[in-house]
Amino acid sequence: MNKSMLSSDWFDRAQNSIPGGVNSPVRAFRSVGQSPRFIARGQGSHLWDEEGREYIDLVGSWGPLILGHAHPAVQEAIVKAAASGWTFGAPTTGEVELAEQICRLVPSVEKVRLVSSGTEAVMTAIRLARAFTGRDLIIKMDGCYHGHSDGLLVQAGSGLLTNGLPDSAGVPDAYARLTLSCPYNDSATLEALFQQYPGQIAAVIVEPVAANMGVVPPLPGYLATLRSLTQANGALLVFDEVITGFRLALGGAQQVFSVQPDLTTFGKIIGGGLPMGAVGGKRAIMDQLAPLGPVYQAGTLSGNPLAVAAGGATLTVLEQNPDIYLHLEQQASWLSEQIRSAAVQNSISVTVNRCGSLLSLFFCPDPVHNLVQAKTSRTDQFSRFFASMLKQGIYLPPSNFEAWFLSALHREEDITRTAVACATSLQELSSREV
Ligand SMILES: Cc1ncc(COP(=O)(O)O)c(C=O)c1O
């Protein structure tokens, strides 16, 4: 490694061999007008870049690291598994134990198939829903992100929203037309779509707490209405819990809001930071998958032993320490309050949305319940806020429309330092605005 090279040098070099210099667009720091930091190491709640600068990390690899970086139990599980070889293309006992653990923790999941990413999990859920219902149309919500498969890049959040892309190029119209989109938190429009397309909708897919247009929690009763509308119209309800699964509670958002979907997709925490996703749900639907049923899905590295070991160890630590969720709730709630009061003191209009350990700061005065409202956030203010936070050693997601993720290893001093940095950044903003 060339220690004299800065992150910016690496980024210049990366542009020659990697499109845009990054392997996922959300990492590019483009929307905040900066170039990305190249990360050398992570430990607990902290990160170090190639220049040796230390940061409090509020990205957590975009969600998987609920136990922070290099957690000893997860590290030990990975090292132990690697000593026996890391892929066989044949069943292993760890997969069975992890599947049983998921079914135990998430009661709506009777059977589960392990895949290698959240994108794959959602692709499989949609295929299953279409096969099970014999219908083609799906409904997603504006601003929700469900991975980068063709049919789900319609009005999507995350990197598309950050980069201002309504949809992706390269998706055939005929395919995109099978996806209907509807505002989040708006059950009247959803009901109207069911009336407009009777007997044609296979599934409604939703992030039960939207976290890819910034964090947007469901309004009271919204998820229950989705449940009853789908049931009444013979469609399946798919909860995309790639972010919320095992983060809001051991049983995910469906436990917190007491609504059971037909299918659930997982990713991120389920692999403990190694590549893994999963789709699970009712036995009758899951048994449509090959080799039992006619719905084909496969993966060379599905149920990879290292990912299974990391995911299983992560879920076990969470299961054995349920007070982690209380700790996360308290830290995130305190931080949100501090940001709100610093904003008031500095006369900056903000809306802080939070659910459990997920939070977002929108630079707008009014509540944010959907994509249209999220987009009223002043992203110019966010960019300045982001730059100030980074300078103070706080590593936030480089987009106004992504969630901040807290981990169990964020100690009181990390959160206090973060709150102080937020107050300083808001004060700087306020003095510039005058
Ligand atoms: C809710 C949701 N679903 C699906 C995905 C896709 O997961 P992956 O990036 O593992 O393919 C993401 C990724 O951020 C996500 O947030």
PDBQT file of the ligand as one rigid body, heavy atoms in Angstrom, charges set to zero:
ROOT
HETATM    1  C1  LIG A 501     -34.896  -1.725   1.758  1.00  0.00    +0.000 C 
HETATM    2  C2  LIG A 501     -33.836  -2.279   0.850  1.00  0.00    +0.000 A 
HETATM    3  N1  LIG A 501     -34.130  -3.309   0.052  1.00  0.00    +0.000 NA
HETATM    4  C3  LIG A 501     -33.215  -3.867  -0.760  1.00  0.00    +0.000 A 
HETATM    5  C4  LIG A 501     -31.931  -3.377  -0.814  1.00  0.00    +0.000 A 
HETATM    6  C5  LIG A 501     -30.919  -4.012  -1.703  1.00  0.00    +0.000 C 
HETATM    7  O1  LIG A 501     -30.000  -4.715  -0.937  1.00  0.00    +0.000 OA
HETATM    8  P1  LIG A 501     -28.524  -5.017  -1.510  1.00  0.00    +0.000 P 
HETATM    9  O2  LIG A 501     -27.823  -3.707  -1.587  1.00  0.00    +0.000 OA
HETATM   10  O3  LIG A 501     -27.951  -5.976  -0.512  1.00  0.00    +0.000 OA
HETATM   11  O4  LIG A 501     -28.710  -5.654  -2.850  1.00  0.00    +0.000 OA
HETATM   12  C6  LIG A 501     -31.577  -2.292  -0.003  1.00  0.00    +0.000 A 
HETATM   13  C7  LIG A 501     -30.217  -1.745  -0.041  1.00  0.00    +0.000 C 
HETATM   14  O5  LIG A 501     -29.907  -0.739   0.529  1.00  0.00    +0.000 OA
HETATM   15  C8  LIG A 501     -32.549  -1.732   0.851  1.00  0.00    +0.000 A 
HETATM   16  O6  LIG A 501     -32.277  -0.677   1.637  1.00  0.00    +0.000 OA
ENDROOT
TORSDOF 0
